[in-house]
């Protein structure tokens, strides 16, 4: 009987090495996907920063029913979050988006005098974003691919050169769209029927879980998809080849000139 410690064929070690290499490649692809999603969506910290101003608003309003105090506190907190990121020299795009969202909510609520309108701009944005995910997917250019393509350094190469990846982006966009539209189906009836405190607490509760579900599904779909095509690396390689050809042509011309002179 052949010893289990010895390969029965010359190709056995190669197959084992290939399996190990495939596992390593898959692990690397998952890490790259996680990093890209973190950069694109801000991770847990970004999600928490989007929740805190609304949480402070509904907490203060629940206690004293003072629209002005609640709005000012929420806006001040969002500005503080931006300032903290600036001091730490962190990425501020997610914090800035939070400031703009809170500012629009504050302005809208102040103009109408209805505290529930603090949440209306964000709800309309969520509705528009959910529709955008669905419509762009139906059009063959899933929004999540447009968002993550530059992050993965593949730009739009997935549309024509990487069909497996395009399919994964379509699945992820469907997930985002349906999750956001389901969230709207809960919130908009509450906007009409519930009071400000009830709407606010439900909105806070629905802030992070649907987001985490959408990000997790995106990670699942992309982790199983083909690797992205690094178009930036391709462009750099093409530039290097063109530079090498020019140097070869220059060297050939110099050699020819020296031969003529000799």
N, C-alpha and C positions, 0 to 999 in steps of 0.2 A: 504493500500500500504506500502511496506517495505521502511523504511527510507534509503536514499542513503548513509547516514553516517554510517550505520551498515552493517556488512557483512551478506549476505543471507545464507552462509554456512560456516562451520568451516574451510574449506580449502581456503576460499577467502583470508584471510590475508597471508597465506603461499604462495599463487600464486603471490600476490603483492610483497612479500619479495623476491621470486625467480626471478621475473622480475627485481627488483632493483639490486639483486645480479648479474644477468646476465649482466645488463648494466654496473655495476661496473667492472666485469671481462673483458668485452669488452673494456672498457676505459683503463684498466690496460694493456691489450694486445696491444692496439694501442700505448700507451706510451713506452712500451718495444720495440716494432717494430721501433718506431721513434728513440729511443736511439741507437739501434743496427745499423740502417742505418747511423746515424750520425757518429758512431764510425768507421764503415766500410769505408765510403766514404768521411769523413772529413767535411760534412756539407757545408754551404755556404762559410765559410772562406777557407776551403780546395779548393773549386772550384775557388774562387777568386785568391788564390795563384798560381793556375795552369795557370790562364789567364794572370796575370800581366807581367811575363817575356816576353811572346810572344807579348803582347801589346806594351811593351817598345821597343822591337826589331823592329816591323813593323813601329812604330811611328818615331823612329830615322832614319830608312832606307828610309822611305817616304820623310823625310826632306833632308837628305844629301847623300843618296845612298852609304853610307860607311858601308861595310859589317863588317869590323873589329870592328869599334866603336859600331855598333848595337849589335854584338855578345857579346862583352865584357860587355856592359851595361846590357844585359839580364842575363848573367851568374852572374854578381855581384849582381843584384837584387835578384836572386834566393838564393844566399848565405846569403844575408841580411835577407831574410824571414826565413831561417833556424836559423840564429843567434837570431832573435827576439823570436822564439819559444823556443830556448834553454834558453835564459835569463828568459823567463816567465815560464819555466819548463812545457811547453805544449808538447803534442804528436808531434813528429817530422817526423813520417813515411811519411805523405803526402807531407810535405815540402821537405824531402830528395828525394822522387820520382820525384818531380819537378826539383830538382837540376840535377839529373841524366838525365832526359829528355832534359833539356836545354844543358847540357854538351855534350850529344851525338849530338844534333842539331848543336851546335857550331863547334864541331870537324868535323862533316860531311861537313858543309858549308865551313869551312876553307880548307879542303882537296880538295874539288872540285872547290872552287872559285865561286860557284853558290849560291847566297843568298837564293834562293828558297829551297835549300837542308837543310836549317836550320829546315824546317818544315817536311822534308821527314821521319826521324826516328819516329816522333810522329804519322804521318799518317800511316806508316807501322804497328806501334804498335796498332793503332785503328783498322786497318783491321784485324790483327791477333786476337785481342781480340773479335771482332765481330764474326769471324769465330769460335773461341773457345766457345763462348756462344751457337752458333747454334749446333756445332758438339757434345758438351758434353750433350746438351739437347736431341739430337737424340740418343745418347748412353745411356740415362737413368740416367745420373749423372749431372744434370744441374749445371753449373759453379756457379751460384749465391748461390746455396745451399752449395757448397764447401767453398765459401767465408764467408757466414753468419752463417753456422752451428756452428763453434767454438764461434762466437760472442753470439749466443743464448744459448750456452752451451749444444747444442744437438748433436754436431759433425755430424755423418752420420746416426743417428738414424732415420731420416726422410725417408731414402731410403727403409727400410723394416718395420718399426713400425708405421709410420705416413703417410699413402698414401695421405691424404688431403693436408698435408704440402708439400709433394713431388710435387704434382700437381701445387701448388702455386709457388714453386721454378721453375718449368718448364715454367709456364706462364711468370714469371719475366725474366727468361733467354732468352726466345724468344723475349721479349720486348727489352732487352738490345742489343741482337744480331742484330735485325732488325733495331733498331735506329742507332747503330754504322755503320752498312753496308750502310744504307741510307746516313749517313754523308760522308762516303768514296766515295759513288757514286757522290757526289757533289764536293769533294775536289780533287780527282785524275784527273779528266778532267781539272780542273783549274790549277793543277800543270804543265800540258803540254801546256795549251793555254794562261793562264793569266800571268801577270808579278808578280814580288815578292810582291809588295805592295797590288795588288788586292787579291792575294792568302792569304796574311797575314791578311788582314782585314776581309775577309770572314771566315777564320779559327777562328779568335778571336770571331766573331759574333756567330759562331756555337759551341763555347766552352761550355757555361753554359746552354743554353736552352735545348739541347738534353739530357744533363746530368740530369737536373732537371726533365725532363719528364720521364726518365728511373727510377729515384729514386722514383718519385711519383707513377708510375705504380707498382713498387715493393712494396711500402707501401700499396697500395690498395689491391694487391693480398694477401700479408701476413697478413694484418689486418683482413681479412675474413677467413683466414686459421685456422686450429686447433692449439692449443697452442703447443709450442715446448716441447719435452721431455728432461728434464734436466738430462742428463746422469751423470754429475758430482755429482749432489745431490743423484742420485741412487747409485753411487760408494761409496759415503760417508756413505749412509745408510747401504749399504752392509758391509762396513768395521766396522761400529758401531755394526751391528748384530753379525759379526764374533768375535769382541772383547767381546761382552756380552756373547756369547756362551763359549768362552774360560774362561772368569771369572767364569761362572756357573760351568764349568767342573772342574776348579781349586778349587772352593769352595766345590764341591761335593767330590773331591778327598781328600781335607783337612778334611772334616767331616767324611769320611769313615776311614781315617787314625786315627782320634781321637777316633772313636768307637772301632777300633781294639785295640788301646792302653788301652782303658778303660776295 
